[in-house]
C-alpha cells in the first residue's frame, strides 16, 4: 500500500516537473502557448503539491503531523498559500479559458499538443496510449472551440474540470514524447512511467488494481519510486 502511494506521488510529481519545464521553455522561446499553459499550471501544480504534502504526512502517520519531526506540515501550509498566491482557482481557470478563446493562442497551444506524439506510431507498444491521447486532444479541441457558445452558468461550473483535463492531457503528451525518446534508445523506462500514469488517471477512487497493471508489480513500483 505504501509503495502504491509513493509511486503515485512520484508520477504526479514527475508530471508536474515535465509540465513546468516545458512552460519555462515556452517563456524562454516567447512561444505564445505559454499564455494557456502558465495559468493552468499555477492552479494544477499547486493543487497537486498540496495533495502530495498531505499524502506524505499520512505515509508517516502521527510523526508526519508533528512539526518537530518533519517539515511536511509547513510544506502543506505553504502549498495552500501557493494555491491562492495569484488568484483563486476560479480566477486562474478563467485566465486559461480567456486564452483559449483567442484563436491565435488556442492554435499555438494545440500545435504543441499535436507535436508530442510525433514518431510514436513506429512503436506498436504505444498504440493504446496514442489512441487515448488523441481522443483526449480531440475532446479538448472541441470544448475549447465551442466554449464561447455554451450557457454561461454551465460553462463556469465546468471551468476547473476542463483545466484539470487540459493539464492531464498535456502531461500525457509529455510522457508520451519522453517514451518515444527512450524507446529509440531501447530503453522502456518512460514507457513504464506512461503506462502507470495512465492507470492513475483512469483509476476510480474505489477501484481495485488488476493483475495485468503496473501497480500490481512491486518490481515496477520500485523502479518508479527509485528513479
LUMTIVO-248104 format. One line per field, with one value per residue: x, y, z of N, C-alpha, C in turn; residue in one letter; residue number from 1. Coordinates in Angstrom, 1 decimal. Example, Ala and Ser with C-alpha at 12.3 -4.5 7.8 and 13.67 -1.06 7.14 Angstrom:
// LUMTIVO-248104
n.east (13.2/12.8)
n.north (-5.7/-2.2)
n.up (7.8/7.1)
ca.east (12.3/13.7)
ca.north (-4.5/-1.1)
ca.up (7.8/7.1)
c.east (13.2/12.9)
c.north (-3.3/0.0)
c.up (7.8/7.9)
rest (A/S)
nr (1/2)
***
This chain:
// LUMTIVO-248104
n.east (0.8/1.9/3.9/2.4/1.2/3.5/4.6/2.5/2.6/5.2/4.9/3.0/4.4/6.5/5.0/4.2/6.7/7.7/5.8/6.2/8.8/8.5/6.8/8.5/10.3/8.7/8.4/11.0/11.4/9.6/7.1/3.8/2.1/2.4/0.7/-1.6/-0.8/0.7/-1.1/-2.8/-1.0/-0.4/-2.6/-3.1/-0.6/0.0/-2.2/-1.8/0.6/-0.2/-1.8/0.1/1.8/0.0/-0.4/2.1/2.4/0.5/1.6/3.7/2.3/1.4/3.8/4.1/2.5/3.6/5.4/7.9/9.1/9.2/9.3/7.0/4.3/4.6/5.2/2.8/1.1/2.3/1.8/-0.9/-1.0/0.3/-1.6/-3.4/-2.0/-1.7/-4.3/-7.6/-8.7/-10.8/-10.4/-7.9/-8.5/-10.4/-8.6/-7.2/-9.3/-10.0/-7.7/-7.8/-10.0/-9.0/-8.1/-5.5/-3.8/-5.0/-4.6/-1.8/-1.2/-2.5/-1.0/1.4/0.5/-0.1/2.4/3.6/3.2/4.7/6.3/5.6/4.1/5.7/6.2/4.8/3.9/3.0/0.5/-2.1/-1.8/-1.4/-3.8/-5.6/-4.5/-4.9/-7.7/-8.4/-7.2/-8.8/-11.3/-10.7/-10.1/-12.6/-14.1/-12.8/-13.1/-15.9/-16.5/-17.3/-19.9/-21.4/-23.9/-23.8/-23.8/-23.5/-21.1/-19.3/-19.4/-18.0/-15.4/-13.0/-12.9/-12.4/-9.9/-8.3/-8.6/-7.2/-4.6/-4.0/-4.1/-2.0/0.2/0.2/0.9/3.5/4.7/4.4/6.0/8.5/8.7/8.8/11.4/13.0/12.4/13.5/16.1/16.2/15.2/12.9/12.0/10.5/8.2/7.2/6.6/4.7/2.6/1.9/1.1/-1.1/-2.7/-3.2/-4.7/-7.0/-8.0/-10.6/-11.7/-12.4/-11.5/-10.1/-6.8/-5.8/-4.4/-2.9/-1.9/0.5/0.7/0.3/2.7/5.4/8.1/8.1/6.9/8.9/10.9/9.8/9.6/12.3/13.5)
n.north (-1.2/1.3/1.5/1.8/4.3/5.9/5.6/6.7/9.3/10.0/9.8/11.8/14.0/13.9/14.4/17.0/18.3/17.9/19.4/22.0/22.6/22.5/24.7/26.7/26.6/27.5/30.2/31.1/30.9/32.6/31.6/31.7/29.8/29.6/31.4/30.0/27.7/28.5/29.8/27.6/25.8/27.2/26.8/23.9/22.6/23.6/22.7/19.9/19.8/20.4/18.1/16.1/16.8/16.3/13.5/12.6/13.2/11.5/9.0/8.9/8.7/9.4/10.7/12.3/14.5/16.0/18.9/19.1/16.8/16.6/18.6/18.6/19.4/22.2/22.5/21.7/23.7/25.9/25.3/25.6/28.3/28.9/28.0/30.1/32.3/33.9/34.4/33.0/29.6/29.6/32.1/31.8/29.6/30.9/32.6/30.8/29.9/32.3/32.7/30.5/31.2/32.9/32.8/32.7/32.1/29.7/28.1/28.0/26.6/24.1/23.2/22.6/20.4/18.6/18.0/16.4/13.6/12.9/10.6/8.5/6.4/4.4/2.6/-0.2/-0.9/1.5/2.0/1.9/4.0/6.2/6.3/6.9/9.3/11.0/10.9/12.3/14.8/15.6/15.9/18.0/20.0/20.4/21.3/23.6/25.1/25.4/26.8/29.4/29.4/28.2/27.8/30.3/29.8/27.0/26.7/28.1/26.4/24.3/25.0/24.5/21.6/21.3/22.6/20.9/18.6/19.5/19.9/17.2/16.0/17.4/16.6/13.9/13.9/14.8/12.7/10.7/11.7/11.6/8.8/7.9/9.0/7.5/4.8/4.8/4.5/2.0/1.8/1.3/2.8/5.3/4.5/2.7/4.5/6.0/4.1/3.6/6.1/6.6/4.6/5.7/8.0/6.9/5.4/4.8/6.0/4.0/1.7/-1.5/-2.7/-4.4/-7.6/-7.4/-4.9/-2.1/-1.3/-3.6/-4.9/-5.2/-4.9/-3.1/-0.9/-0.2/0.5/2.9/4.4/4.7/6.0)
n.up (0.0/0.8/-1.1/-3.4/-2.9/-2.8/-5.4/-6.9/-6.0/-6.9/-9.7/-10.2/-9.3/-11.2/-13.5/-13.1/-13.0/-15.6/-17.0/-16.0/-16.7/-19.4/-19.8/-19.0/-21.0/-23.1/-22.3/-22.4/-25.2/-26.1/-26.9/-27.6/-26.6/-24.0/-22.7/-22.4/-21.0/-18.6/-16.6/-16.2/-15.0/-12.7/-11.2/-11.3/-10.6/-8.0/-6.6/-6.8/-5.4/-2.8/-2.4/-2.5/-0.3/1.8/1.4/1.9/4.6/5.7/5.0/6.9/9.2/12.6/13.2/10.9/11.3/13.3/13.8/14.7/13.9/11.1/8.0/6.7/7.6/7.5/4.7/3.6/4.6/3.3/0.7/0.4/0.5/-1.9/-3.7/-3.8/-4.4/-6.7/-7.3/-6.9/-7.5/-9.3/-10.6/-11.8/-13.5/-15.2/-16.5/-18.1/-19.8/-21.1/-22.6/-24.3/-25.8/-27.6/-30.9/-31.9/-29.8/-28.9/-31.1/-31.2/-28.8/-29.3/-31.4/-30.1/-28.5/-30.6/-31.5/-29.7/-29.9/-32.1/-34.2/-32.6/-33.6/-34.7/-32.8/-31.7/-29.1/-28.1/-29.1/-27.8/-25.9/-27.6/-29.0/-26.9/-26.1/-28.3/-28.6/-26.3/-26.9/-29.0/-27.8/-26.1/-27.9/-29.1/-27.0/-26.3/-28.7/-28.8/-26.5/-26.2/-27.0/-25.1/-22.5/-19.9/-17.0/-16.9/-18.3/-16.6/-14.3/-15.3/-15.7/-14.0/-14.0/-16.7/-17.0/-15.4/-17.0/-19.3/-18.3/-17.6/-20.1/-21.4/-19.9/-20.3/-23.0/-22.8/-21.3/-23.2/-25.3/-24.1/-23.7/-26.4/-27.0/-25.3/-26.1/-28.6/-28.0/-27.1/-24.5/-22.0/-19.9/-19.6/-21.0/-19.2/-17.1/-18.4/-18.9/-16.2/-15.3/-16.9/-15.8/-13.3/-13.9/-14.9/-13.0/-10.7/-7.5/-5.7/-7.0/-7.6/-8.0/-10.9/-12.0/-14.3/-14.4/-14.0/-11.4/-10.0/-9.8/-7.8/-8.4/-10.5/-9.4/-7.6/-9.3/-10.4/-8.0/-7.2/-9.3)
ca.east (0.0/2.8/4.6/1.4/1.1/4.8/4.7/1.5/3.2/6.4/4.4/2.3/5.5/7.2/4.2/4.3/8.0/7.7/5.0/6.8/10.0/8.0/6.3/9.7/10.9/7.8/8.7/12.3/11.3/8.5/6.1/2.6/1.3/2.6/-0.5/-2.6/-0.2/1.2/-2.1/-3.2/-0.1/-0.5/-3.7/-3.0/0.6/-0.1/-3.2/-1.1/1.6/-1.0/-2.2/1.3/2.2/-0.9/-0.2/3.4/2.1/-0.3/2.5/4.4/1.4/1.4/5.0/4.0/1.8/4.4/6.3/9.3/9.6/9.5/8.9/5.8/3.2/4.9/5.1/1.4/0.6/2.9/1.2/-2.2/-0.8/0.6/-2.8/-4.2/-1.0/-2.0/-5.8/-8.3/-8.7/-11.7/-9.8/-6.9/-9.2/-10.9/-7.5/-7.0/-10.4/-9.9/-6.6/-8.3/-11.0/-8.3/-7.7/-4.0/-3.2/-5.5/-3.9/-0.4/-1.3/-2.8/0.2/2.3/-0.1/0.0/3.8/4.1/3.2/5.4/7.2/5.2/3.4/6.6/6.4/3.4/3.5/2.4/-0.7/-3.2/-1.6/-1.6/-5.2/-6.1/-4.1/-5.5/-9.1/-8.4/-6.9/-10.0/-12.3/-10.2/-10.2/-14.0/-14.6/-12.2/-13.7/-17.3/-16.7/-18.0/-21.3/-22.1/-24.7/-22.8/-23.6/-23.0/-19.7/-18.5/-19.3/-17.1/-14.0/-11.9/-12.7/-11.8/-8.5/-7.7/-8.5/-6.2/-3.4/-3.7/-3.8/-0.7/1.2/0.2/1.7/4.9/5.2/4.4/7.2/9.7/8.7/9.4/12.8/13.6/12.3/14.5/17.4/15.9/15.0/11.5/11.7/9.3/7.1/6.6/6.0/3.5/1.6/1.5/0.4/-2.5/-3.5/-3.6/-5.7/-8.2/-8.4/-11.6/-11.2/-12.6/-11.2/-9.0/-5.7/-5.9/-3.2/-2.2/-1.5/1.8/0.6/0.3/4.0/6.3/9.4/7.9/6.7/10.2/11.6/9.3/9.9/13.7/14.0)
ca.north (0.0/2.4/1.5/2.3/5.7/6.6/5.6/7.7/10.6/10.2/10.0/13.1/15.0/13.9/15.1/18.4/18.8/17.9/20.5/23.2/22.8/22.8/26.1/27.6/26.6/28.4/31.5/31.5/31.0/33.5/30.8/32.2/28.8/29.9/32.1/29.0/26.7/29.0/29.9/26.3/25.2/27.9/26.1/22.5/22.2/23.9/21.7/18.6/20.0/20.2/16.7/15.3/17.1/15.6/12.1/12.3/13.2/10.3/7.9/8.8/8.5/10.5/11.5/13.3/15.7/16.7/19.8/18.9/15.6/16.8/19.9/18.3/20.3/23.5/22.4/21.7/25.1/26.8/24.9/26.2/29.7/28.9/27.8/31.3/33.4/34.8/34.3/31.7/28.6/30.0/33.2/31.2/28.9/31.9/33.1/29.8/30.0/33.5/32.5/29.5/31.8/33.7/31.8/32.6/31.4/28.4/27.3/27.7/25.6/22.8/22.8/21.9/19.1/17.8/17.7/15.5/12.2/12.7/9.4/7.4/5.3/3.4/1.7/-0.8/-0.9/2.8/2.2/2.2/5.3/7.2/6.4/7.6/10.7/11.7/11.1/13.4/16.0/16.0/16.4/19.3/21.0/20.6/22.1/25.0/25.8/25.7/27.3/30.7/29.3/27.4/28.6/30.9/29.1/25.7/26.9/28.4/25.2/23.3/25.6/23.8/20.3/21.5/22.9/19.6/17.8/20.1/19.6/15.8/15.7/18.0/15.8/12.6/14.1/14.9/11.3/10.0/12.2/11.0/7.4/7.8/9.2/6.3/3.6/4.9/4.1/0.7/2.0/1.3/3.5/6.2/3.7/2.2/5.6/6.4/3.1/3.8/7.4/6.4/3.8/6.6/8.9/6.1/4.6/5.4/6.1/2.7/0.7/-2.4/-2.9/-5.8/-8.4/-7.0/-3.5/-1.8/-1.1/-4.9/-5.4/-4.5/-4.6/-2.0/0.2/0.1/1.2/4.2/5.2/4.9/6.7)
ca.up (0.0/0.9/-2.4/-4.3/-2.6/-3.1/-6.8/-7.3/-5.7/-7.8/-11.0/-10.2/-9.2/-12.4/-14.5/-12.8/-13.3/-17.0/-17.5/-15.5/-17.5/-20.8/-19.7/-18.9/-22.4/-23.9/-21.8/-23.0/-26.6/-26.4/-27.5/-27.0/-25.9/-22.5/-22.2/-21.9/-20.1/-17.3/-15.6/-15.9/-14.1/-11.4/-10.4/-11.1/-9.9/-6.6/-6.0/-6.7/-4.4/-1.5/-2.2/-2.2/1.1/2.6/1.3/2.6/6.1/6.0/4.9/8.1/10.3/13.6/13.1/9.9/11.7/14.3/13.1/15.2/13.3/9.7/7.5/5.9/7.9/6.9/3.3/3.3/4.8/2.2/-0.6/0.4/0.2/-3.3/-4.4/-4.0/-4.4/-7.8/-7.5/-6.5/-8.5/-10.4/-11.3/-12.7/-14.5/-16.1/-17.3/-19.1/-20.8/-21.9/-23.5/-25.2/-26.7/-28.6/-31.9/-32.1/-28.6/-28.9/-32.2/-30.7/-27.8/-29.8/-32.2/-29.2/-28.2/-31.8/-31.7/-28.7/-30.3/-33.4/-34.2/-31.7/-34.3/-35.1/-31.7/-31.5/-27.7/-27.7/-29.8/-26.9/-25.4/-28.7/-29.3/-25.8/-26.1/-29.4/-28.2/-25.3/-27.6/-29.8/-26.8/-25.6/-29.0/-29.3/-25.9/-26.4/-29.8/-28.5/-25.2/-26.3/-27.3/-24.0/-21.5/-19.0/-15.7/-17.1/-18.7/-15.4/-13.5/-15.8/-16.0/-13.3/-14.6/-18.0/-16.8/-15.0/-18.2/-20.1/-17.6/-17.7/-21.5/-21.7/-19.2/-21.0/-24.2/-22.4/-21.0/-24.5/-26.0/-23.4/-24.0/-27.7/-27.0/-24.6/-26.9/-29.7/-27.4/-26.5/-23.0/-21.8/-18.6/-19.7/-21.4/-17.9/-16.4/-19.2/-18.5/-14.8/-15.2/-17.4/-14.8/-12.2/-14.4/-15.3/-11.8/-9.8/-6.1/-5.0/-8.0/-7.2/-9.0/-11.6/-12.1/-15.5/-14.4/-13.5/-10.0/-9.3/-9.8/-6.9/-9.1/-11.4/-8.5/-7.0/-10.4/-10.4/-6.8/-7.1/-10.5)
c.east (0.9/3.5/3.7/1.3/2.4/4.9/3.7/2.1/4.3/5.9/3.8/3.4/6.2/6.3/4.2/5.6/8.1/7.0/5.6/8.0/9.6/7.5/7.5/10.3/10.0/8.1/10.0/12.2/10.3/7.4/4.7/1.7/1.4/1.4/-1.6/-2.1/0.1/0.0/-2.7/-2.3/-0.1/-1.5/-3.4/-1.8/0.5/-1.1/-2.5/0.0/0.9/-1.4/-1.0/1.8/1.3/-0.7/1.1/3.2/1.4/0.6/3.3/3.5/1.4/2.6/4.9/3.3/2.6/5.4/7.7/9.9/10.0/8.9/7.5/4.6/3.4/4.8/3.6/0.7/1.0/2.2/-0.2/-2.1/-0.5/-0.6/-3.6/-3.3/-1.3/-3.5/-6.3/-8.3/-9.6/-11.1/-8.8/-7.5/-9.8/-9.8/-7.2/-8.0/-10.3/-8.8/-7.1/-9.3/-10.3/-7.7/-6.2/-3.4/-3.7/-4.8/-2.4/-0.3/-1.5/-1.7/1.2/1.8/0.1/1.4/4.3/4.2/3.9/6.4/6.7/4.6/4.4/6.8/5.0/3.0/2.9/1.0/-1.9/-3.0/-1.8/-3.0/-5.9/-5.8/-4.8/-7.0/-9.2/-8.2/-8.1/-11.1/-11.9/-10.4/-11.7/-14.5/-14.1/-12.9/-15.2/-17.6/-17.5/-19.5/-22.1/-22.8/-23.7/-22.7/-23.1/-21.5/-18.8/-18.4/-18.3/-15.7/-12.9/-11.8/-12.1/-10.3/-7.7/-7.6/-7.4/-4.8/-3.0/-3.4/-2.4/0.4/1.3/1.1/3.2/5.5/5.3/5.7/8.4/9.8/9.2/10.9/13.5/13.6/13.3/15.9/17.3/15.8/13.5/11.1/10.5/8.1/6.4/5.9/4.7/2.3/1.0/0.7/-1.0/-3.4/-4.0/-4.8/-7.1/-8.7/-9.5/-11.2/-11.3/-12.2/-10.0/-8.0/-5.8/-4.5/-2.3/-1.7/-0.1/1.8/0.4/1.6/4.9/7.6/9.3/7.6/8.0/11.0/11.1/9.7/11.4/14.3/14.6)
c.north (1.3/2.6/2.1/3.8/6.5/6.6/6.6/9.1/10.9/10.5/11.4/14.2/15.1/14.6/16.6/19.0/18.9/19.1/21.8/23.6/23.1/24.2/27.1/27.7/27.6/29.9/32.0/31.7/31.9/32.8/31.2/31.1/28.9/30.6/31.2/28.1/27.3/29.2/28.6/25.6/25.9/27.2/24.7/22.0/22.4/23.0/20.3/18.7/19.8/18.8/15.9/15.5/16.3/14.1/11.7/12.3/11.9/9.0/7.7/8.7/9.7/11.4/12.6/14.6/16.6/17.6/19.6/17.7/15.8/18.2/19.8/19.2/21.7/23.6/22.4/23.1/26.0/26.5/25.5/27.7/29.8/28.8/29.1/32.5/34.4/34.7/33.0/30.8/29.0/31.2/32.7/30.4/29.8/32.4/32.1/29.8/31.2/33.4/31.5/30.1/32.6/32.7/31.6/31.9/29.9/27.5/27.0/26.6/24.2/22.3/22.1/20.5/18.1/17.3/16.6/14.0/11.9/11.5/8.3/6.2/4.2/2.4/1.1/-0.8/0.4/3.0/2.6/3.6/6.4/7.4/7.2/9.0/11.5/11.9/12.3/14.8/16.5/16.5/17.8/20.4/21.3/21.5/23.5/25.8/26.2/26.4/28.6/30.6/28.6/28.4/29.0/30.1/27.7/25.8/27.2/27.2/24.3/23.8/24.8/22.4/20.3/21.7/21.7/18.7/18.2/19.7/18.1/15.4/16.2/17.1/14.4/12.8/14.2/13.5/10.5/10.4/11.6/9.5/7.1/7.9/8.0/5.1/3.6/4.5/2.7/0.7/2.1/2.0/4.4/5.6/3.1/3.3/6.1/5.4/3.4/5.1/7.3/5.5/4.7/7.5/8.1/5.3/5.4/5.2/4.7/1.5/-0.2/-2.4/-4.3/-6.3/-7.9/-5.6/-3.3/-1.8/-2.5/-5.5/-4.6/-4.1/-3.3/-0.7/0.7/0.9/2.7/5.0/5.6/5.6/8.1)
c.up (0.0/-0.5/-3.4/-4.1/-3.1/-4.6/-7.4/-7.1/-6.6/-9.2/-11.2/-10.1/-10.5/-13.5/-14.3/-13.2/-14.8/-17.6/-17.1/-16.4/-18.9/-20.8/-19.7/-20.3/-23.3/-23.5/-22.5/-24.5/-27.1/-27.3/-26.9/-26.4/-24.4/-21.9/-21.8/-20.8/-18.7/-16.3/-15.3/-14.9/-12.7/-10.5/-10.2/-10.3/-8.4/-5.9/-5.8/-5.6/-3.0/-1.3/-1.9/-0.8/2.0/2.6/2.0/4.1/6.5/6.0/6.2/9.4/11.2/13.5/12.0/10.3/12.7/13.6/13.5/14.5/11.8/9.2/6.7/6.3/7.4/5.4/2.9/3.5/3.7/0.9/-0.7/0.0/-1.3/-4.1/-4.7/-4.2/-5.5/-8.2/-7.1/-7.7/-9.7/-11.2/-12.3/-13.8/-15.6/-17.0/-18.4/-20.2/-21.7/-22.9/-24.6/-26.2/-27.8/-29.6/-32.0/-31.0/-28.6/-29.9/-31.8/-29.7/-28.4/-30.8/-31.3/-28.8/-29.4/-32.0/-30.8/-29.1/-31.6/-33.2/-33.3/-32.4/-34.7/-34.0/-31.4/-30.1/-27.3/-28.3/-28.9/-26.3/-26.4/-28.9/-28.1/-25.8/-27.2/-29.2/-27.3/-26.0/-28.4/-28.9/-26.3/-26.7/-29.2/-28.2/-26.0/-27.6/-29.5/-27.2/-25.2/-26.5/-26.1/-23.1/-20.3/-17.7/-15.9/-17.5/-17.4/-14.4/-14.0/-16.1/-15.3/-13.8/-15.9/-17.9/-16.3/-16.2/-19.1/-19.6/-17.8/-19.1/-21.9/-21.1/-19.9/-22.3/-23.9/-22.1/-22.3/-25.3/-25.4/-23.7/-25.4/-27.7/-26.4/-25.5/-28.1/-29.3/-26.7/-25.0/-22.8/-20.5/-18.7/-20.3/-20.1/-17.2/-17.1/-18.8/-17.1/-14.6/-15.8/-16.5/-13.7/-12.7/-14.7/-14.1/-11.0/-8.4/-5.4/-5.9/-7.5/-8.4/-9.6/-11.8/-13.3/-15.5/-13.7/-12.0/-9.2/-9.2/-8.9/-7.5/-9.9/-10.5/-7.9/-8.1/-10.5/-9.2/-6.8/-8.3/-10.1)
rest (X/X/X/X/X/X/X/X/X/X/X/X/X/X/X/X/X/X/X/X/X/X/X/X/X/X/X/X/X/X/X/X/X/X/X/X/X/X/X/X/X/X/X/X/X/X/X/X/X/X/X/X/X/X/X/X/X/X/X/X/X/X/X/X/X/X/X/X/X/X/X/X/X/X/X/X/X/X/X/X/X/X/X/X/X/X/X/X/X/X/X/X/X/X/X/X/X/X/X/X/X/X/X/X/X/X/X/X/X/X/X/X/X/X/X/X/X/X/X/X/X/X/X/X/X/X/X/X/X/X/X/X/X/X/X/X/X/X/X/X/X/X/X/X/X/X/X/X/X/X/X/X/X/X/X/X/X/X/X/X/X/X/X/X/X/X/X/X/X/X/X/X/X/X/X/X/X/X/X/X/X/X/X/X/X/X/X/X/X/X/X/X/X/X/X/X/X/X/X/X/X/X/X/X/X/X/X/X/X/X/X/X/X/X/X/X/X/X/X/X/X/X/X/X/X/X/X)
nr (1/2/3/4/5/6/7/8/9/10/11/12/13/14/15/16/17/18/19/20/21/22/23/24/25/26/27/28/29/30/31/32/33/34/35/36/37/38/39/40/41/42/43/44/45/46/47/48/49/50/51/52/53/54/55/56/57/58/59/60/61/62/63/64/65/66/67/68/69/70/71/72/73/74/75/76/77/78/79/80/81/82/83/84/85/86/87/88/89/90/91/92/93/94/95/96/97/98/99/100/101/102/103/104/105/106/107/108/109/110/111/112/113/114/115/116/117/118/119/120/121/122/123/124/125/126/127/128/129/130/131/132/133/134/135/136/137/138/139/140/141/142/143/144/145/146/147/148/149/150/151/152/153/154/155/156/157/158/159/160/161/162/163/164/165/166/167/168/169/170/171/172/173/174/175/176/177/178/179/180/181/182/183/184/185/186/187/188/189/190/191/192/193/194/195/196/197/198/199/200/201/202/203/204/205/206/207/208/209/210/211/212/213/214/215/216/217/218/219/220/221/222/223/224/225/226/227)
***
